[in-house]
């Protein structure tokens, strides 16, 4: 259960050649050969599958996609990063509306 003022955050990471550490946590494989545009295109396709969903159906479908594709270690938890309050996430994520899927975002 979240504390007041906190939101649950899920994410799906597609690493690419310009990632700080271009190795998938899911597969252990290098992503040095994956272009930024290719990663962006893949994320856009995943978002397309999710765009008409909401509520728990969205959470469940997102988790399934993250388990199958995310290069972040959180793939095993369906991309679930836990709960965050204001000022605890990177700025591109702070502006997102709760219950929505964001367009692909590059960040540090």
C-alpha positions, 0 to 999 in steps of 0.5 A: 500500500502506498503512503499518501502523496505517492504513486506506483511507478512501472517502467519498461527499458529498451537499452541501446548503443548509447545507454550508459551500460549497454547490457540487458539485465534480462538477457545478459546480452550486449545492446551495443548493436541496437540503435537509438531509433530501433529502441524507440520504434520498439517502445512505440509499438509496445505503447500502441498495444497498450493505448486503449487499456486502463486501470488494472487491465493496463497494469497487467498488460504493461507488466507482461510486456515488461517481463518479456522485453524490458532490459531493466532488472525490474523486468522480473517484477513486471517493471514495477519500481515501487512507490515514489513521492514528488521530487523522488523521480527524474523530471521527465517522469514527474510530469506524467499523469497517473494511470497513463503510459508515456511516450518513449523518454530518454534520461540519465 
